[in-house]
Amino acid sequence: MENTSEKNRDTTAKRRIFTRTFTRSIVHYAVTCAFLAVINYRTSPQYWWVAWVAAGWGLNLLLSLIWRLTDEDDTCETR
């Protein structure tokens, strides 16, 4: 019984850490892309290179979220 409670505590702690770091990553993404969009608009408005940065970084965030949501180590018990 104690082992299950300890696993639940570990899983909850891992989720909390992931949520905190993922939220921080999204805020960094939004602020940085907005800053780069302003720079892009002021320097070369005819070509929006900032879209490449946003797409690449956004793909990284999406893949890390999918990886975390489909990670079965936290949800299945080892016997």
ABEGO torsion letter per residue (X at the ends): XAAAAAAAAAAAAAAAAAAAAAAAAAAAAAAAAAAAAAAAAAABAABBAAAAAAAAAAAAAAAAAAAAAABAAAABBBX
